[in-house]
Amino acid sequence: MVNSARQVRAQIMAPNATSVGLDIAGKIYSMTKDERGMWTGTSAPQDPGFHYYQLNIDGASVPDPGSLYFYGASRWGSGIEVPSDDQDFWQVKNVPQGSMSEVYYYSSYTEKMRRCFVYLPNEYFTNPTKKYPVLYLQHGMGENEYGWAQQGHTAQIMDNLIAAKKAVPCIIVMDNGLNARAARPQQQGAAQGQRQGGFGGFGGFGGGFANDFKNVLFNDIIPMVEKNYRVIADPQHRAYAGLSMGGMQAREVTLANPEKFAYVGTFSSGAWSVDQVKASEGFAKANKLLFMSGGGKENMGCVEAAKNLKAIGINAVGYESEGTAHEWHTWRRSLFEFAQLIFK
């Protein structure tokens, strides 16, 4: 549970344990045991929004059996929501509901079946002849295709925006950016030779880091979507955004392939520089919107970077999520803002 001071409290019955801790936001808080063997512990106040946590029982880190499980930090674990003053935008409301589907498809690049999540707006079903633009939306390091569908509340954000006529109805595809390695060594060698990077490599995540997912995206995901769904299949109706690592991949891919996407968003992925954009031949001409965001506690400088890019003719928007850090509430807010700007 979460109290009015935004402190997280956990309990677990473990009469035979000798030590139990609540592990949240990188810190373990000691829990105390009562005469029944019930351990209770309370954290320091947490930022508003979603947080992964786990219990440390006699040295073993385990999910809390009393919580829902989410994939984050490269594992399935527990998660808890610390209420925020502005959480209304991602709540389930009595508005026309879209669908969030788990979709399997075969990848010729990885030579394996893959899974993605696909959001379809409500009117996709009520208006059976209309075609829609597509947003390809990616997760961060240690997360997977479940992130935006579950922790991110993508469907609720979009349903509410569309109902309020603040966003253009669109299809959203959420895939896994970390399991996209080529199946065969010769494929990996060829991919290595084709890598296009240098556009702002970040912490070792250069063009090569994005290349495998780029190949899956271009060779498998986009063709699958455009074959199976009613899509406006041109770059002017295609957007690519991601958070953290996913945003770094989006930057590398779109700078190297500016003809593929007209709208680009990077959330908590660092600010774009004028030099990066100028180094990409064709980006300035092809891009309709470049959106950059970060949490106020991250100090990424996205607002100032957007001003610099506007000065060279880029339609750049910088957004800062007040009072949040590298966490899901920053990214939900970012999607909320980005979705209102694309395909218009």
Secondary structure, 3 states (H helix, E strand, C coil): CECCCCEEEEEEECCCCCCEEEEECCEEEECEECCCCEEEEEEEECCCEEEEEEEEECCEEECCCCCCEEEECCEEEEEEEECCCCHHHHCCCCCCCCEEEEEEEEECCCCEEEEEEEEECCHHHHCCCCCECEEEEECCCCCCCHHHHCCCCHHHHHHHHHHCCCCCCCEEEECCCCCCCCCCHHHHHHHHHHCCCCCCCCCCCCHHHHHHHHHHHHHHHHHHHHHHCCECCCHHHEEEEEECHHHHHHHHHHHHCCCCCCEEEEECCCCCCHHHHHHCCCHHHHCCEEEEEEECCCCCCHHHHHHHHHCCCCCEEEEEECCCCCCHHHHHHHHHHHHCCCCC
